[in-house]
Amino acid sequence: MLLTFVPADNFTLDHGEDATITYLFNKHIIRHRFCKTCGAQPFAEGEMDGKAIWAVNLRCVPAANLDALKLNKFDGASR
Ligand SMILES: [Zn+2]
């Protein structure tokens, strides 16, 4: 997964809303959205610093130029 975080006001889902299903892990504070067909997770909705935010999996954005990105690696296992 290759995530970018976008303020909710700057995110618009053009289509495909009905192709996803929402799952709530752990504390139920992030709405993880999965594709009903293949199980990929294209995005999630939550809050960061009290503001609504979307986490977008850029691997699910065909127009994204992944080679042009500067990556910040995150080791979630050691947190
Ligand atoms: Zn899919």
PDB file of the backbone (N, CA, C, O) and the ligand in Angstrom, with CONECT records:
HET     ZN  A 101       1
ATOM      1  N   MET A   1       0.850  -1.178   0.000  1.00  0.00           N
ATOM      2  CA  MET A   1       0.000   0.000   0.000  1.00  0.00           C
ATOM      3  C   MET A   1       0.892   1.237   0.000  1.00  0.00           C
ATOM      4  O   MET A   1       1.907   1.278   0.697  1.00  0.00           O
ATOM      5  N   LEU A   2       0.520   2.222  -0.767  1.00  0.00           N
ATOM      6  CA  LEU A   2       1.273   3.465  -0.885  1.00  0.00           C
ATOM      7  C   LEU A   2       0.288   4.592  -0.587  1.00  0.00           C
ATOM      8  O   LEU A   2      -0.498   4.985  -1.449  1.00  0.00           O
ATOM      9  N   LEU A   3       0.337   5.100   0.626  1.00  0.00           N
ATOM     10  CA  LEU A   3      -0.696   6.039   1.084  1.00  0.00           C
ATOM     11  C   LEU A   3      -0.276   7.487   0.955  1.00  0.00           C
ATOM     12  O   LEU A   3       0.884   7.849   1.151  1.00  0.00           O
ATOM     13  N   THR A   4      -1.266   8.308   0.615  1.00  0.00           N
ATOM     14  CA  THR A   4      -1.137   9.750   0.744  1.00  0.00           C
ATOM     15  C   THR A   4      -2.353  10.224   1.519  1.00  0.00           C
ATOM     16  O   THR A   4      -3.429   9.634   1.418  1.00  0.00           O
ATOM     17  N   PHE A   5      -2.187  11.280   2.287  1.00  0.00           N
ATOM     18  CA  PHE A   5      -3.264  11.764   3.151  1.00  0.00           C
ATOM     19  C   PHE A   5      -3.786  13.085   2.613  1.00  0.00           C
ATOM     20  O   PHE A   5      -3.022  14.011   2.340  1.00  0.00           O
ATOM     21  N   VAL A   6      -5.102  13.152   2.467  1.00  0.00           N
ATOM     22  CA  VAL A   6      -5.748  14.288   1.819  1.00  0.00           C
ATOM     23  C   VAL A   6      -6.856  14.815   2.727  1.00  0.00           C
ATOM     24  O   VAL A   6      -7.693  14.039   3.190  1.00  0.00           O
ATOM     25  N   PRO A   7      -6.875  16.135   2.990  1.00  0.00           N
ATOM     26  CA  PRO A   7      -8.011  16.682   3.743  1.00  0.00           C
ATOM     27  C   PRO A   7      -9.327  16.341   3.035  1.00  0.00           C
ATOM     28  O   PRO A   7      -9.403  16.386   1.807  1.00  0.00           O
ATOM     29  N   ALA A   8     -10.347  16.006   3.801  1.00  0.00           N
ATOM     30  CA  ALA A   8     -11.625  15.576   3.214  1.00  0.00           C
ATOM     31  C   ALA A   8     -12.183  16.598   2.232  1.00  0.00           C
ATOM     32  O   ALA A   8     -12.814  16.223   1.244  1.00  0.00           O
ATOM     33  N   ASP A   9     -11.960  17.878   2.488  1.00  0.00           N
ATOM     34  CA  ASP A   9     -12.465  18.928   1.587  1.00  0.00           C
ATOM     35  C   ASP A   9     -11.799  18.877   0.216  1.00  0.00           C
ATOM     36  O   ASP A   9     -12.335  19.407  -0.757  1.00  0.00           O
ATOM     37  N   ASN A  10     -10.641  18.247   0.137  1.00  0.00           N
ATOM     38  CA  ASN A  10      -9.900  18.190  -1.126  1.00  0.00           C
ATOM     39  C   ASN A  10     -10.058  16.851  -1.840  1.00  0.00           C
ATOM     40  O   ASN A  10      -9.384  16.607  -2.841  1.00  0.00           O
ATOM     41  N   PHE A  11     -10.934  15.983  -1.345  1.00  0.00           N
ATOM     42  CA  PHE A  11     -11.098  14.665  -1.940  1.00  0.00           C
ATOM     43  C   PHE A  11     -12.503  14.510  -2.485  1.00  0.00           C
ATOM     44  O   PHE A  11     -13.485  14.790  -1.798  1.00  0.00           O
ATOM     45  N   THR A  12     -12.589  14.061  -3.726  1.00  0.00           N
ATOM     46  CA  THR A  12     -13.879  13.755  -4.344  1.00  0.00           C
ATOM     47  C   THR A  12     -13.788  12.374  -4.966  1.00  0.00           C
ATOM     48  O   THR A  12     -12.880  12.100  -5.752  1.00  0.00           O
ATOM     49  N   LEU A  13     -14.717  11.513  -4.620  1.00  0.00           N
ATOM     50  CA  LEU A  13     -14.786  10.190  -5.237  1.00  0.00           C
ATOM     51  C   LEU A  13     -15.762  10.291  -6.400  1.00  0.00           C
ATOM     52  O   LEU A  13     -16.972  10.402  -6.199  1.00  0.00           O
ATOM     53  N   ASP A  14     -15.225  10.253  -7.626  1.00  0.00           N
ATOM     54  CA  ASP A  14     -16.045  10.450  -8.817  1.00  0.00           C
ATOM     55  C   ASP A  14     -17.021   9.307  -9.049  1.00  0.00           C
ATOM     56  O   ASP A  14     -18.174   9.533  -9.416  1.00  0.00           O
ATOM     57  N   HIS A  15     -16.556   8.073  -8.834  1.00  0.00           N
ATOM     58  CA  HIS A  15     -17.419   6.923  -9.041  1.00  0.00           C
ATOM     59  C   HIS A  15     -16.844   5.722  -8.304  1.00  0.00           C
ATOM     60  O   HIS A  15     -15.692   5.735  -7.872  1.00  0.00           O
ATOM     61  N   GLY A  16     -17.654   4.698  -8.170  1.00  0.00           N
ATOM     62  CA  GLY A  16     -17.187   3.463  -7.554  1.00  0.00           C
ATOM     63  C   GLY A  16     -17.568   3.301  -6.094  1.00  0.00           C
ATOM     64  O   GLY A  16     -17.233   2.292  -5.473  1.00  0.00           O
ATOM     65  N   GLU A  17     -18.264   4.283  -5.540  1.00  0.00           N
ATOM     66  CA  GLU A  17     -18.671   4.209  -4.131  1.00  0.00           C
ATOM     67  C   GLU A  17     -19.386   2.890  -3.831  1.00  0.00           C
ATOM     68  O   GLU A  17     -19.126   2.254  -2.810  1.00  0.00           O
ATOM     69  N   ASP A  18     -20.284   2.486  -4.726  1.00  0.00           N
ATOM     70  CA  ASP A  18     -21.069   1.271  -4.479  1.00  0.00           C
ATOM     71  C   ASP A  18     -20.269  -0.007  -4.699  1.00  0.00           C
ATOM     72  O   ASP A  18     -20.764  -1.098  -4.415  1.00  0.00           O
ATOM     73  N   ALA A  19     -19.035   0.110  -5.202  1.00  0.00           N
ATOM     74  CA  ALA A  19     -18.182  -1.071  -5.416  1.00  0.00           C
ATOM     75  C   ALA A  19     -17.323  -1.361  -4.192  1.00  0.00           C
ATOM     76  O   ALA A  19     -16.543  -2.314  -4.189  1.00  0.00           O
ATOM     77  N   THR A  20     -17.465  -0.542  -3.151  1.00  0.00           N
ATOM     78  CA  THR A  20     -16.649  -0.739  -1.953  1.00  0.00           C
ATOM     79  C   THR A  20     -17.518  -1.148  -0.770  1.00  0.00           C
ATOM     80  O   THR A  20     -18.733  -0.953  -0.751  1.00  0.00           O
ATOM     81  N   ILE A  21     -16.848  -1.713   0.192  1.00  0.00           N
ATOM     82  CA  ILE A  21     -17.492  -2.072   1.451  1.00  0.00           C
ATOM     83  C   ILE A  21     -16.621  -1.532   2.587  1.00  0.00           C
ATOM     84  O   ILE A  21     -15.395  -1.495   2.474  1.00  0.00           O
ATOM     85  N   THR A  22     -17.256  -1.118   3.669  1.00  0.00           N
ATOM     86  CA  THR A  22     -16.535  -0.506   4.784  1.00  0.00           C
ATOM     87  C   THR A  22     -16.296  -1.523   5.883  1.00  0.00           C
ATOM     88  O   THR A  22     -17.171  -2.319   6.223  1.00  0.00           O
ATOM     89  N   TYR A  23     -15.079  -1.475   6.435  1.00  0.00           N
ATOM     90  CA  TYR A  23     -14.755  -2.340   7.563  1.00  0.00           C
ATOM     91  C   TYR A  23     -14.103  -1.513   8.654  1.00  0.00           C
ATOM     92  O   TYR A  23     -13.270  -0.649   8.377  1.00  0.00           O
ATOM     93  N   LEU A  24     -14.483  -1.779   9.894  1.00  0.00           N
ATOM     94  CA  LEU A  24     -13.928  -1.052  11.038  1.00  0.00           C
ATOM     95  C   LEU A  24     -13.090  -2.000  11.873  1.00  0.00           C
ATOM     96  O   LEU A  24     -13.613  -2.962  12.436  1.00  0.00           O
ATOM     97  N   PHE A  25     -11.784  -1.735  11.959  1.00  0.00           N
ATOM     98  CA  PHE A  25     -10.888  -2.526  12.792  1.00  0.00           C
ATOM     99  C   PHE A  25     -10.843  -1.946  14.200  1.00  0.00           C
ATOM    100  O   PHE A  25     -11.307  -0.831  14.439  1.00  0.00           O
ATOM    101  N   ASN A  26     -10.302  -2.687  15.094  1.00  0.00           N
ATOM    102  CA  ASN A  26      -9.824  -2.227  16.397  1.00  0.00           C
ATOM    103  C   ASN A  26     -10.740  -1.202  17.080  1.00  0.00           C
ATOM    104  O   ASN A  26     -11.802  -1.576  17.577  1.00  0.00           O
ATOM    105  N   LYS A  27     -10.363   0.054  17.114  1.00  0.00           N
ATOM    106  CA  LYS A  27     -11.116   1.075  17.858  1.00  0.00           C
ATOM    107  C   LYS A  27     -12.256   1.693  17.050  1.00  0.00           C
ATOM    108  O   LYS A  27     -12.958   2.573  17.549  1.00  0.00           O
ATOM    109  N   HIS A  28     -12.446   1.252  15.832  1.00  0.00           N
ATOM    110  CA  HIS A  28     -13.546   1.702  14.966  1.00  0.00           C
ATOM    111  C   HIS A  28     -13.494   3.191  14.684  1.00  0.00           C
ATOM    112  O   HIS A  28     -14.538   3.829  14.555  1.00  0.00           O
ATOM    113  N   ILE A  29     -12.307   3.753  14.586  1.00  0.00           N
ATOM    114  CA  ILE A  29     -12.218   5.187  14.320  1.00  0.00           C
ATOM    115  C   ILE A  29     -11.831   5.487  12.871  1.00  0.00           C
ATOM    116  O   ILE A  29     -11.933   6.631  12.428  1.00  0.00           O
ATOM    117  N   ILE A  30     -11.389   4.466  12.134  1.00  0.00           N
ATOM    118  CA  ILE A  30     -11.052   4.641  10.716  1.00  0.00           C
ATOM    119  C   ILE A  30     -11.965   3.743   9.900  1.00  0.00           C
ATOM    120  O   ILE A  30     -12.084   2.548  10.173  1.00  0.00           O
ATOM    121  N   ARG A  31     -12.612   4.328   8.891  1.00  0.00           N
ATOM    122  CA  ARG A  31     -13.495   3.559   8.016  1.00  0.00           C
ATOM    123  C   ARG A  31     -12.675   3.070   6.812  1.00  0.00           C
ATOM    124  O   ARG A  31     -12.461   3.805   5.848  1.00  0.00           O
ATOM    125  N   HIS A  32     -12.229   1.830   6.893  1.00  0.00           N
ATOM    126  CA  HIS A  32     -11.424   1.231   5.827  1.00  0.00           C
ATOM    127  C   HIS A  32     -12.356   0.783   4.717  1.00  0.00           C
ATOM    128  O   HIS A  32     -13.338   0.083   4.962  1.00  0.00           O
ATOM    129  N   ARG A  33     -12.044   1.188   3.495  1.00  0.00           N
ATOM    130  CA  ARG A  33     -12.904   0.849   2.362  1.00  0.00           C
ATOM    131  C   ARG A  33     -12.196  -0.156   1.470  1.00  0.00           C
ATOM    132  O   ARG A  33     -11.072   0.068   1.019  1.00  0.00           O
ATOM    133  N   PHE A  34     -12.875  -1.263   1.227  1.00  0.00           N
ATOM    134  CA  PHE A  34     -12.322  -2.338   0.410  1.00  0.00           C
ATOM    135  C   PHE A  34     -13.178  -2.549  -0.828  1.00  0.00           C
ATOM    136  O   PHE A  34     -14.390  -2.336  -0.814  1.00  0.00           O
ATOM    137  N   CYS A  35     -12.519  -2.971  -1.897  1.00  0.00           N
ATOM    138  CA  CYS A  35     -13.215  -3.341  -3.127  1.00  0.00           C
ATOM    139  C   CYS A  35     -13.976  -4.648  -2.873  1.00  0.00           C
ATOM    140  O   CYS A  35     -13.404  -5.614  -2.368  1.00  0.00           O
ATOM    141  N   LYS A  36     -15.251  -4.674  -3.222  1.00  0.00           N
ATOM    142  CA  LYS A  36     -16.061  -5.875  -3.019  1.00  0.00           C
ATOM    143  C   LYS A  36     -15.619  -7.025  -3.903  1.00  0.00           C
ATOM    144  O   LYS A  36     -15.860  -8.187  -3.577  1.00  0.00           O
ATOM    145  N   THR A  37     -14.970  -6.713  -5.024  1.00  0.00           N
ATOM    146  CA  THR A  37     -14.594  -7.741  -5.985  1.00  0.00           C
ATOM    147  C   THR A  37     -13.242  -8.369  -5.679  1.00  0.00           C
ATOM    148  O   THR A  37     -13.123  -9.593  -5.628  1.00  0.00           O
ATOM    149  N   CYS A  38     -12.214  -7.532  -5.472  1.00  0.00           N
ATOM    150  CA  CYS A  38     -10.858  -8.088  -5.351  1.00  0.00           C
ATOM    151  C   CYS A  38     -10.257  -7.928  -3.956  1.00  0.00           C
ATOM    152  O   CYS A  38      -9.216  -8.520  -3.671  1.00  0.00           O
ATOM    153  N   GLY A  39     -10.881  -7.150  -3.089  1.00  0.00           N
ATOM    154  CA  GLY A  39     -10.386  -7.000  -1.731  1.00  0.00           C
ATOM    155  C   GLY A  39      -9.332  -5.928  -1.553  1.00  0.00           C
ATOM    156  O   GLY A  39      -8.860  -5.714  -0.436  1.00  0.00           O
ATOM    157  N   ALA A  40      -8.942  -5.238  -2.634  1.00  0.00           N
ATOM    158  CA  ALA A  40      -7.969  -4.150  -2.499  1.00  0.00           C
ATOM    159  C   ALA A  40      -8.560  -3.047  -1.617  1.00  0.00           C
ATOM    160  O   ALA A  40      -9.776  -2.869  -1.546  1.00  0.00           O
ATOM    161  N   GLN A  41      -7.667  -2.313  -0.946  1.00  0.00           N
ATOM    162  CA  GLN A  41      -8.138  -1.199  -0.127  1.00  0.00           C
ATOM    163  C   GLN A  41      -7.716   0.106  -0.792  1.00  0.00           C
ATOM    164  O   GLN A  41      -6.576   0.539  -0.625  1.00  0.00           O
ATOM    165  N   PRO A  42      -8.613   0.740  -1.540  1.00  0.00           N
ATOM    166  CA  PRO A  42      -8.240   1.966  -2.252  1.00  0.00           C
ATOM    167  C   PRO A  42      -8.147   3.187  -1.348  1.00  0.00           C
ATOM    168  O   PRO A  42      -7.388   4.109  -1.649  1.00  0.00           O
ATOM    169  N   PHE A  43      -8.885   3.222  -0.264  1.00  0.00           N
ATOM    170  CA  PHE A  43      -8.835   4.391   0.611  1.00  0.00           C
ATOM    171  C   PHE A  43      -9.487   4.095   1.952  1.00  0.00           C
ATOM    172  O   PHE A  43     -10.110   3.053   2.155  1.00  0.00           O
ATOM    173  N   ALA A  44      -9.319   5.053   2.860  1.00  0.00           N
ATOM    174  CA  ALA A  44      -9.938   4.970   4.181  1.00  0.00           C
ATOM    175  C   ALA A  44     -10.299   6.388   4.608  1.00  0.00           C
ATOM    176  O   ALA A  44      -9.716   7.366   4.139  1.00  0.00           O
ATOM    177  N   GLU A  45     -11.257   6.474   5.494  1.00  0.00           N
ATOM    178  CA  GLU A  45     -11.690   7.776   5.995  1.00  0.00           C
ATOM    179  C   GLU A  45     -11.471   7.825   7.496  1.00  0.00           C
ATOM    180  O   GLU A  45     -11.730   6.852   8.205  1.00  0.00           O
ATOM    181  N   GLY A  46     -10.999   8.945   7.965  1.00  0.00           N
ATOM    182  CA  GLY A  46     -10.778   9.083   9.391  1.00  0.00           C
ATOM    183  C   GLY A  46     -10.542  10.525   9.774  1.00  0.00           C
ATOM    184  O   GLY A  46     -10.973  11.444   9.078  1.00  0.00           O
ATOM    185  N   GLU A  47      -9.860  10.719  10.879  1.00  0.00           N
ATOM    186  CA  GLU A  47      -9.528  12.067  11.351  1.00  0.00           C
ATOM    187  C   GLU A  47      -8.055  12.121  11.705  1.00  0.00           C
ATOM    188  O   GLU A  47      -7.483  11.142  12.183  1.00  0.00           O
ATOM    189  N   MET A  48      -7.452  13.263  11.471  1.00  0.00           N
ATOM    190  CA  MET A  48      -6.075  13.505  11.879  1.00  0.00           C
ATOM    191  C   MET A  48      -6.042  14.905  12.470  1.00  0.00           C
ATOM    192  O   MET A  48      -6.429  15.869  11.809  1.00  0.00           O
ATOM    193  N   ASP A  49      -5.584  15.022  13.704  1.00  0.00           N
ATOM    194  CA  ASP A  49      -5.544  16.304  14.404  1.00  0.00           C
ATOM    195  C   ASP A  49      -6.928  16.965  14.412  1.00  0.00           C
ATOM    196  O   ASP A  49      -7.034  18.184  14.275  1.00  0.00           O
ATOM    197  N   GLY A  50      -7.986  16.160  14.572  1.00  0.00           N
ATOM    198  CA  GLY A  50      -9.339  16.687  14.676  1.00  0.00           C
ATOM    199  C   GLY A  50      -9.988  17.062  13.361  1.00  0.00           C
ATOM    200  O   GLY A  50     -11.106  17.577  13.350  1.00  0.00           O
ATOM    201  N   LYS A  51      -9.303  16.813  12.244  1.00  0.00           N
ATOM    202  CA  LYS A  51      -9.860  17.182  10.946  1.00  0.00           C
ATOM    203  C   LYS A  51     -10.124  15.929  10.116  1.00  0.00           C
ATOM    204  O   LYS A  51      -9.344  14.977  10.137  1.00  0.00           O
ATOM    205  N   ALA A  52     -11.241  15.948   9.384  1.00  0.00           N
ATOM    206  CA  ALA A  52     -11.593  14.812   8.523  1.00  0.00           C
ATOM    207  C   ALA A  52     -10.548  14.660   7.434  1.00  0.00           C
ATOM    208  O   ALA A  52     -10.139  15.636   6.805  1.00  0.00           O
ATOM    209  N   ILE A  53     -10.121  13.419   7.221  1.00  0.00           N
ATOM    210  CA  ILE A  53      -9.053  13.174   6.261  1.00  0.00           C
ATOM    211  C   ILE A  53      -9.300  11.842   5.546  1.00  0.00           C
ATOM    212  O   ILE A  53      -9.925  10.932   6.091  1.00  0.00           O
ATOM    213  N   TRP A  54      -8.802  11.754   4.332  1.00  0.00           N
ATOM    214  CA  TRP A  54      -8.853  10.509   3.584  1.00  0.00           C
ATOM    215  C   TRP A  54      -7.432  10.023   3.393  1.00  0.00           C
ATOM    216  O   TRP A  54      -6.537  10.811   3.090  1.00  0.00           O
ATOM    217  N   ALA A  55      -7.224   8.745   3.567  1.00  0.00           N
ATOM    218  CA  ALA A  55      -5.957   8.099   3.238  1.00  0.00           C
ATOM    219  C   ALA A  55      -6.189   7.369   1.921  1.00  0.00           C
ATOM    220  O   ALA A  55      -7.009   6.454   1.848  1.00  0.00           O
ATOM    221  N   VAL A  56      -5.474   7.772   0.896  1.00  0.00           N
ATOM    222  CA  VAL A  56      -5.682   7.227  -0.443  1.00  0.00           C
ATOM    223  C   VAL A  56      -4.505   6.331  -0.823  1.00  0.00           C
ATOM    224  O   VAL A  56      -3.347   6.743  -0.746  1.00  0.00           O
ATOM    225  N   ASN A  57      -4.814   5.113  -1.230  1.00  0.00           N
ATOM    226  CA  ASN A  57      -3.798   4.165  -1.693  1.00  0.00           C
ATOM    227  C   ASN A  57      -3.479   4.494  -3.151  1.00  0.00           C
ATOM    228  O   ASN A  57      -4.258   4.182  -4.052  1.00  0.00           O
ATOM    229  N   LEU A  58      -2.327   5.127  -3.371  1.00  0.00           N
ATOM    230  CA  LEU A  58      -1.990   5.574  -4.729  1.00  0.00           C
ATOM    231  C   LEU A  58      -1.798   4.417  -5.699  1.00  0.00           C
ATOM    232  O   LEU A  58      -1.809   4.632  -6.911  1.00  0.00           O
ATOM    233  N   ARG A  59      -1.625   3.209  -5.205  1.00  0.00           N
ATOM    234  CA  ARG A  59      -1.527   2.052  -6.110  1.00  0.00           C
ATOM    235  C   ARG A  59      -2.877   1.774  -6.772  1.00  0.00           C
ATOM    236  O   ARG A  59      -2.950   1.009  -7.734  1.00  0.00           O
ATOM    237  N   CYS A  60      -3.940   2.389  -6.265  1.00  0.00           N
ATOM    238  CA  CYS A  60      -5.270   2.233  -6.854  1.00  0.00           C
ATOM    239  C   CYS A  60      -5.659   3.454  -7.687  1.00  0.00           C
ATOM    240  O   CYS A  60      -6.811   3.580  -8.102  1.00  0.00           O
ATOM    241  N   VAL A  61      -4.701   4.358  -7.936  1.00  0.00           N
ATOM    242  CA  VAL A  61      -4.963   5.554  -8.740  1.00  0.00           C
ATOM    243  C   VAL A  61      -4.167   5.423 -10.033  1.00  0.00           C
ATOM    244  O   VAL A  61      -2.971   5.717 -10.051  1.00  0.00           O
ATOM    245  N   PRO A  62      -4.814   4.984 -11.120  1.00  0.00           N
ATOM    246  CA  PRO A  62      -4.083   4.728 -12.365  1.00  0.00           C
ATOM    247  C   PRO A  62      -3.294   5.930 -12.877  1.00  0.00           C
ATOM    248  O   PRO A  62      -2.249   5.749 -13.502  1.00  0.00           O
ATOM    249  N   ALA A  63      -3.763   7.147 -12.632  1.00  0.00           N
ATOM    250  CA  ALA A  63      -3.089   8.332 -13.164  1.00  0.00           C
ATOM    251  C   ALA A  63      -1.873   8.746 -12.335  1.00  0.00           C
ATOM    252  O   ALA A  63      -1.107   9.610 -12.762  1.00  0.00           O
ATOM    253  N   ALA A  64      -1.686   8.149 -11.166  1.00  0.00           N
ATOM    254  CA  ALA A  64      -0.562   8.537 -10.304  1.00  0.00           C
ATOM    255  C   ALA A  64       0.757   8.055 -10.900  1.00  0.00           C
ATOM    256  O   ALA A  64       0.875   6.902 -11.315  1.00  0.00           O
ATOM    257  N   ASN A  65       1.748   8.949 -10.938  1.00  0.00           N
ATOM    258  CA  ASN A  65       3.094   8.589 -11.409  1.00  0.00           C
ATOM    259  C   ASN A  65       3.913   8.202 -10.177  1.00  0.00           C
ATOM    260  O   ASN A  65       4.533   9.055  -9.541  1.00  0.00           O
ATOM    261  N   LEU A  66       3.909   6.932  -9.854  1.00  0.00           N
ATOM    262  CA  LEU A  66       4.542   6.467  -8.622  1.00  0.00           C
ATOM    263  C   LEU A  66       6.054   6.672  -8.630  1.00  0.00           C
ATOM    264  O   LEU A  66       6.657   6.831  -7.568  1.00  0.00           O
ATOM    265  N   ASP A  67       6.671   6.671  -9.801  1.00  0.00           N
ATOM    266  CA  ASP A  67       8.119   6.869  -9.893  1.00  0.00           C
ATOM    267  C   ASP A  67       8.528   8.300  -9.543  1.00  0.00           C
ATOM    268  O   ASP A  67       9.690   8.549  -9.222  1.00  0.00           O
ATOM    269  N   ALA A  68       7.590   9.233  -9.602  1.00  0.00           N
ATOM    270  CA  ALA A  68       7.915  10.632  -9.337  1.00  0.00           C
ATOM    271  C   ALA A  68       7.754  10.999  -7.859  1.00  0.00           C
ATOM    272  O   ALA A  68       8.027  12.135  -7.470  1.00  0.00           O
ATOM    273  N   LEU A  69       7.314  10.050  -7.041  1.00  0.00           N
ATOM    274  CA  LEU A  69       7.024  10.353  -5.641  1.00  0.00           C
ATOM    275  C   LEU A  69       8.263  10.263  -4.768  1.00  0.00           C
ATOM    276  O   LEU A  69       9.143   9.435  -5.005  1.00  0.00           O
ATOM    277  N   LYS A  70       8.326  11.124  -3.754  1.00  0.00           N
ATOM    278  CA  LYS A  70       9.339  10.996  -2.709  1.00  0.00           C
ATOM    279  C   LYS A  70       8.652  10.228  -1.580  1.00  0.00           C
ATOM    280  O   LYS A  70       7.668  10.707  -1.015  1.00  0.00           O
ATOM    281  N   LEU A  71       9.161   9.048  -1.252  1.00  0.00           N
ATOM    282  CA  LEU A  71       8.502   8.183  -0.288  1.00  0.00           C
ATOM    283  C   LEU A  71       9.037   8.378   1.123  1.00  0.00           C
ATOM    284  O   LEU A  71      10.241   8.540   1.324  1.00  0.00           O
ATOM    285  N   ASN A  72       8.145   8.361   2.086  1.00  0.00           N
ATOM    286  CA  ASN A  72       8.492   8.331   3.499  1.00  0.00           C
ATOM    287  C   ASN A  72       8.079   6.963   4.021  1.00  0.00           C
ATOM    288  O   ASN A  72       6.891   6.689   4.192  1.00  0.00           O
ATOM    289  N   LYS A  73       9.064   6.105   4.273  1.00  0.00           N
ATOM    290  CA  LYS A  73       8.736   4.755   4.723  1.00  0.00           C
ATOM    291  C   LYS A  73       8.259   4.766   6.169  1.00  0.00           C
ATOM    292  O   LYS A  73       8.733   5.546   6.994  1.00  0.00           O
ATOM    293  N   PHE A  74       7.307   3.880   6.456  1.00  0.00           N
ATOM    294  CA  PHE A  74       6.718   3.796   7.795  1.00  0.00           C
ATOM    295  C   PHE A  74       6.738   2.343   8.239  1.00  0.00           C
ATOM    296  O   PHE A  74       6.180   1.473   7.571  1.00  0.00           O
ATOM    297  N   ASP A  75       7.378   2.086   9.360  1.00  0.00           N
ATOM    298  CA  ASP A  75       7.476   0.746   9.906  1.00  0.00           C
ATOM    299  C   ASP A  75       6.390   0.554  10.965  1.00  0.00           C
ATOM    300  O   ASP A  75       6.608   0.801  12.151  1.00  0.00           O
ATOM    301  N   GLY A  76       5.221   0.112  10.514  1.00  0.00           N
ATOM    302  CA  GLY A  76       4.099  -0.046  11.440  1.00  0.00           C
ATOM    303  C   GLY A  76       4.292  -1.184  12.438  1.00  0.00           C
ATOM    304  O   GLY A  76       3.680  -1.170  13.505  1.00  0.00           O
ATOM    305  N   ALA A  77       5.129  -2.166  12.115  1.00  0.00           N
ATOM    306  CA  ALA A  77       5.340  -3.308  12.997  1.00  0.00           C
ATOM    307  C   ALA A  77       6.128  -2.928  14.255  1.00  0.00           C
ATOM    308  O   ALA A  77       5.973  -3.571  15.293  1.00  0.00           O
ATOM    309  N   SER A  78       6.952  -1.915  14.175  1.00  0.00           N
ATOM    310  CA  SER A  78       7.800  -1.535  15.296  1.00  0.00           C
ATOM    311  C   SER A  78       7.250  -0.363  16.091  1.00  0.00           C
ATOM    312  O   SER A  78       7.897   0.099  17.030  1.00  0.00           O
ATOM    313  N   ARG A  79       6.102   0.112  15.745  1.00  0.00           N
ATOM    314  CA  ARG A  79       5.508   1.276  16.403  1.00  0.00           C
ATOM    315  C   ARG A  79       5.201   1.008  17.825  1.00  0.00           C
ATOM    316  O   ARG A  79       4.696   1.887  18.524  1.00  0.00           O
TER     317      ARG A  79
HETATM  318 ZN    ZN A 101     -11.124  -4.438  -7.033  1.00  0.00          ZN2+
END
